[in-house]
């Protein structure tokens, strides 16, 4: 908060010095505060973003600096349009210029009539633009204020101000906001929310500028100026009015007049003179600087991604960071920490789950929905694909280590679908069906028919007890016979043997014993039935469809058992506890994992919904370049293999690894930053073209912005900055911050007064006409002179446009750059690393973008800038043609209807 106050104080001081109005300086801070408040409401309520990282607070500094740009341009244009309106009013009234006493551009400070000003070189108009705005108008300041306060005057002045300044303000605000909104192209949440919040703040501030602050300009002109002048006159009447020749009064007026004249001379004469006379040298020097910037970014020393997961919140010499960045690497326990985390990554190939994240993009806790595709694991084609894929993984020794464990785990699962297992299942299912349809009497007859000894063995197995008493077994109660003691009850054996040998009704009459006997009877009968089946016939009958059905049933049964073991419901479903322990401890697979779905509420069946194949990678380095090559190798291996060999229902497969997490951040920072940067440049080019209406100006501006960014980022590369989250934000937002000055100069170049251009062209034409009108001039000399006149006219038009552009907005652009530079300087006082880096960036980008706009863009326009309507798109004609065609079509429709 203290830094924000310091930044606001610096901005207010600079604004007061430039515009000589503390109320306008305060309105900049108030507008920034209002835009932040409104943007926070939009951020929380409309965007529904639950997180607000501390990095969003940096938008206050950026907004104050950017807001000054619009305010300076707006009020400079406002003052210029007031002078222009007065000049037009004078032309209408046909007054005498010699009787006027208005001898300066800023009408807020009128030199009294009795004040004698010595002629100075600084006061001389340097070009046609300044001559127009220094014209003598009226005798008394009261008359000027009376005319300017008329409603028709204020309406015309405001409309012209918004017409001239509004376009450049819109371009700068929109391109800057678009540069921040392109942060959405990255997949890092903090970068995204910062871009969204700051971009919203800039757009809201633009709306406030063209509405509330524009209305404030009218209020300031009509009321606040009168109030301030009355207060000042009441307090200073003894000092100023009564002693107009006092030293303090003279000194203040002299300082104000000198500063104003120096500004007009510097930006109206000196800077245009340097730009025009040294244009070739400036273009060459700054062109080479831009090329060196690209070399510094992409070749040497090159902008690198972060080499460690550590993030410095404070400066590295801060006690909170010394251990992490200086002392920790000296301990052996931490020396190989990164290698342990990222070397030999476990790569997982996922089937059945789509790689889609549809959660709310700004809510990191919103996991979205799980999109599944049936993997049909029971199909033989699926299993064969997995078998071949796992085998193929073992052949890629350059990518993966041994696949022995993976093959072993898969083999244990694959055995569920072998012929012997499936035949056994078919036999078991048929035997169960036979048992369910056969009563106990027929079972006994069948066993007695096959082998009589089976009945005797059955009785022997079921009467091994001494606790059973025949006289107590006369009713069907639920007590079963205790079979713990291995002793035969001879009485029961004889009685049962006699009963079962009955020719017509061989059945046990004792109820409790009969229950135990029947259970054993079913088991033995089932075993005998199974032995009676023809296994070869069953093997032949198992075709593709039947195999898939059987496999699905068998896999479902196995997954159901596994699910019962995992959920602890095994005992309730008669699954042995030792079996579960064995599955969960010794035989649980981490290489081949089948993920079961929730049990079906209808039949309780469990089906697989995903498969994960995990294998250890062979990569043992941790730097970004080697990790990037390794990742691309896996991608180039996996994607074509899946496309060529995978069944249609498995072509959505993808791969991942916990070891790729940090690499993913590095790659996203690098790729996302450059893609967002290119998108910002494209948006800037489009907006520049639509606003200026000239293709050449848009292209020159784009080249200037690109070179300025290249030099700025190249400086950061020399300072050994790594492309972290803050640095990525800096790179992306550089387009928005560097486009402002080029836009103002470009719009000023295009909107140069045509009267000034025609006047300068006529001077050249008259000069060369005198030379060609000599009697000794021949036809060849006339052609050369005509070509020379055309060239000189075009060149003088370029110089006139450049001169007027610098004279019109040069001072405002410089002050805008200086205020943002000051805001960045206030951020360098912070102890937080992110704030200090952002401050250094603001200072650097302001310096480079202003320098390139002034000493590269303008000299380039002075050399090959468009003249006349060259490169301009006639939007007005296009709109008229469109309206005309639509009107003709509507008339044709009316005629057809008639």
C-alpha positions, 0 to 999 in steps of 0.5 A: 500500500505504501508503494501505491501511495508513493507511485500516486504521489509521483504521478500527482507531482508530475501531472501538476508540473505538466498540466499545472492543475492539481485537480486534474492530477487527483482525477487520475488517481480517482479514476484509477481507484474507481476502475480498480473497484469496478473491475474487482466487482466484474472479476468476482461477480461476473467472471466468478473467479474465486482466487485473487493472487497478490500479483493482481495488485501490480495492476494499480501501478500499471493502471496509474502509469497507463492512465496518465497517457490517456489523460495527457493526450486528452487534455493536450488535445482539449487545449489545442481544440480550444485554440483552434475554435478561437481561431475559427471564431476569429476568422468568422468575426474578421477581427484584426490580429494586431489587436489580439493579446493571446500570445501563447498556447496554454490559455490558463496562464494569460500574461497581463497586458501591462507585462512586457515580454522580451522576444526570445528564440524559444518563442518563435513559432517553429512550424505551421502547427505552432504558428496556427496555435500562437495566433493573436486573438483577443484583447482580454482573458475575460472575453476568451473565457466568455466565448469558451463557456458558451454551450455551442463552443464546449460541444464543438470543442469536446466533439473535436477532442474526442474525435482526435484524441479518442481514436488514439486513446481507444487504440492504446487502451484496446491493444494494451487490454488485448495484450493482457487478455492474451494471457488466456492462451496460457494454461497457468491460472495465475497468469490468466487471472492477472491478465483478465483483471488488468485488462478489465481495469484498462478497459474500464479506465478508458470508459471512465476517461471518455465519459466521467473525465471528459465530463469533468473537463467541462465542469473544470472549464466552467466552474472549477477554474473560476473557483480556483482563480477567485481563491487565489486572487483573494489570498494573493491580492496583496502579493500579485495584483497590488505588486505586479512587479514583485520579484516572486510574481516575476519569477513565477511567470518567468519560470512558467513562460520559460518552461512552456517555451522550452517545451514548445521549442524542444518538441516543435523545433529541436526534435523534428530537426534532429529526426529529419536531418539524422533520420538515416542514422537513427533508423540504422542504429535502432534497426541494429539494436532490434536485431541485437535484441533478437540475437540476445533472446534466441541465440546468446545469452538466450532467454531460459526457462526456470531451472528449478521449482524454487520461487523467490518471493523476496530478494535472494539476499533476504534472510528468508531466501538465503538458505533456499538459494545459497545454503541448501545446495551445500548439503548432500541430502539436497544436492541430488533432490531435482534428480531424484524427483525428475530422473527416470520418470514413470510414464503412464499411458491412459486408455478409456479417459479423454484428455479433456478438462472442462472445469471452470478455467479460473477455478483451480478446485473445479475438476470438471466432468470425467469423459469416458469412452468404453474400452471394451477390455473383454474383446480379444482385439483389445487384449491383443493390442495391449499385449503387442503394445506392452511387448513393443514398449520393451523394444524401445530401450532408448525411451524406457527401462525393462518392461519385465514387471509390466509383462508379468502383471499383464500376463496374470490379467491376460490369463483370465482370457486363455482357452483353458480358463474360458473352457473351465468357465463354460463347463462350470456354467453348464454344470451349474445350470444342470445342477439347478435343474436336477432334483436330489433324487435324480442326482442320487440315481445318476451317481448310483448308475455311474458308480455305486462306490460314489454313494458310499463315499458320499455317506462316509464323507458326511457322517463323520461325527459323534455329536449327532443323535438320530432321535433329535433329528425329527424336525426341519430346524436349522441346526446343522451337524458338527463335522469337526471330529473325524469319526464315523457314526456307524449307526447313521452310516448303516441307516443312510446306506440302506435308505439310499439303496432303495430302488424307487425312492432313495432319499435321506429321511433325517432333515438336518443330516439331509441338508448337509448330505445334499450340499455334498451331493451337489458338489460331487454331482457337479464334478461328475457332470463336468467330467462328462463334457467334451472339452474339444467340442467346447473349445471349438464352440467358443467363437469371437462373440462368445469369447468376448461375452465370457471374457466380460463375465469373467473379468467382471467377476474378478473386478467385483472380487477386487472391489470387495477386497478394496472396500472391505466387503469381502467377508460379507460376500464369502471372499476369504480374507487371506485371498484379499490380503494376498491381492492387496499386498503381494499381487497388486499391480502398479504397472498394469492397472485396470480401474473398476467402475462403481458396482451396478445398482441393478446386478452389482456387476463391476466393469472396467472404465480405464486402463493405465499402463505404467513403465519407468522412463530411461531419461536421467537428465533434468534440464529443460532441453533434454526433457523437451527432446525426451517428451517429443520422442515419446510423443512421436513414438506413441501417437503414430503407434496408436493411430496405426495399430490401436482399435477405434475405441482406443485411439483417444489414448494419451500419456502423462507422468508426474515427472512431466509436471515441472516440464509442463510448467516450463513448456507452457511458460515458453510456448504460451508466452510467445504465442500470446506475444504473437497474438498481441502483435496480431491484434495490435496490427489489426487495430492499428490498421482499422484505426489509422486506415493506413497499411504502411503506418500499421506495418511500420508501427508493428516493426517498431513495437517488435524491435522495442520488445526485442531490445527490452527482453534482450536486456532481461536475458543479459541480466540472466532473468529466467522465464518464470510466471512474472517474467512471462506476464512481463513478456506478454504485456510488453506489446500493450505498453509499447504500442501507446507511443507509436499509436499517438505518433502514427495518428498524428502523422495521418491527421496532419492538417492538409492546409499545412501540407498544401502550403509546403508543397506549393513552396516546392512547386514554385521554387522549381517552376522558376528554374524550369521557366528559364529560356535555356531549359530543354525538354529533358531538363523539364522531365527531370525537374518534374520528377524532382518536383514530385520527389521533393513534394513527397519528401516535404509532405513527410517532413511536415507530417513528422514535424506536426506529429511531434509538435502535437503529441510529443510532449504528452507522449514524453510525459506519459512515458515519464509517469509510467517510468516513475510508477515503475521506479516506485515498484523497485523500492519493494522487497518483493521480487515480483514487484521489483521485477515488474518495476524494472520492466516498466522502466525498461519498456518505457525507455525502449518503446519511447526511444524507438517510437521517437527515433525509429518510427518517426525517422522511418516515416520521414524516409518512406512514410505514406504520402497523400492517400497512399496505403489508405483504405477508403472506409467512407467510400466502402460504407457509402457503396454498401449503403447504396447497394443495400438501398438498391436491393431494398428498392428492388424488393419493394418493386417485386412486391408491387 
